[in-house]
């Protein structure tokens, strides 16, 4: 039975020791034994150019994006106003004019 503490990032109890560090197999987080958990840093989301995005910003789409499940396409240059940042892979929640509400990845937009 492992006596390793749970992972500070995801809380997994399956952590193991490897090369002098504790490793979580579920989220791949590594930390030193006995190290106090670090407080979560403020999450930052950056666009394709590297500009910091915030809630309420206006962004421009930099690549044609196919909308899954439809034949619609979000064209290059489409402006999306009043974005909201959310957790997850698609980190921008917005409403695209003519298409409706959806989530976008920040790597496909730039700050307007």
C-alpha positions in Angstrom: 0.0 0.0 0.0 1.4 3.4 -1.0 1.8 6.0 1.7 2.2 8.9 -0.8 -0.1 11.8 -0.1 -2.9 12.6 -2.6 -2.1 14.8 -5.7 -2.4 18.5 -4.9 -3.5 19.2 -8.4 -6.3 16.7 -8.9 -6.7 14.9 -5.6 -5.8 11.5 -7.0 -4.8 8.9 -4.4 -2.7 6.9 -6.9 0.5 9.1 -6.6 3.8 7.3 -6.6 7.5 8.2 -6.0 9.8 8.4 -9.0 13.3 10.0 -9.3 12.9 11.7 -5.9 9.6 13.3 -6.9 6.0 12.3 -6.3 4.1 11.8 -9.6 0.4 11.6 -10.3 -0.4 9.1 -13.0 -3.8 10.7 -13.7 -2.8 14.3 -14.4 1.0 14.0 -14.7 1.6 16.6 -11.9 5.0 16.3 -10.2 6.0 17.7 -6.8 8.6 17.3 -4.1 7.8 15.2 -1.0 6.9 17.4 2.0 6.4 20.4 -0.3 3.4 22.5 0.7 0.8 22.8 -2.0 1.1 25.9 -4.1 -2.0 28.1 -4.3 -3.6 28.1 -7.7 -2.2 30.9 -9.8 -4.7 33.1 -11.6 -5.6 31.3 -14.8 -4.5 33.2 -17.9 -5.8 32.8 -21.4 -3.8 34.1 -24.3 -4.9 34.5 -28.0 -2.9 33.2 -31.0 -0.6 36.2 -31.0 0.0 36.1 -27.2 -2.3 38.9 -26.0 -3.9 38.4 -22.6 -7.7 37.8 -23.0 -10.3 38.9 -20.4 -14.0 38.6 -20.0 -15.9 41.1 -22.2 -13.2 41.4 -24.8 -13.8 41.4 -28.6 -11.9 38.9 -30.7 -11.5 38.1 -34.4 -11.4 34.6 -35.8 -8.1 33.9 -37.6 -9.0 30.7 -39.4 -12.1 29.3 -41.1 -13.8 27.1 -38.4 -16.3 24.4 -39.3 -19.2 24.1 -36.9 -19.5 20.5 -35.8 -22.8 18.9 -36.7 -23.8 21.5 -39.3 -22.6 22.7 -42.7 -22.0 26.2 -41.3 -18.5 27.8 -41.2 -17.2 30.7 -39.2 -15.3 32.7 -41.7 -11.9 34.4 -41.1 -12.3 37.9 -39.8 -15.6 37.3 -38.0 -15.7 39.5 -34.9 -17.0 37.9 -31.7 -18.0 40.4 -29.0 -18.3 40.1 -25.3 -16.5 36.8 -24.8 -16.5 34.9 -21.5 -13.5 32.8 -20.3 -14.3 29.3 -19.0 -12.3 26.3 -17.9 -11.6 23.5 -20.3 -10.1 22.8 -23.8 -12.5 25.3 -25.5 -11.7 28.2 -23.2 -13.9 30.9 -24.7 -17.7 30.9 -24.4 -19.4 33.3 -26.8 -22.3 34.0 -29.1 -21.3 34.2 -32.8 -23.6 36.4 -34.9 -25.6 34.3 -37.4 -24.6 31.0 -35.8 -25.4 31.2 -32.1 -23.8 30.3 -28.8 -20.7 28.1 -28.9 -17.2 27.6 -27.4 -14.0 28.5 -29.2 -10.4 27.7 -28.6 -8.2 30.7 -27.9 -5.6 29.5 -30.4 -8.0 30.4 -33.3 -8.7 34.0 -32.3 -6.8 37.3 -31.8 -7.8 40.2 -29.7 -9.5 43.0 -31.8 
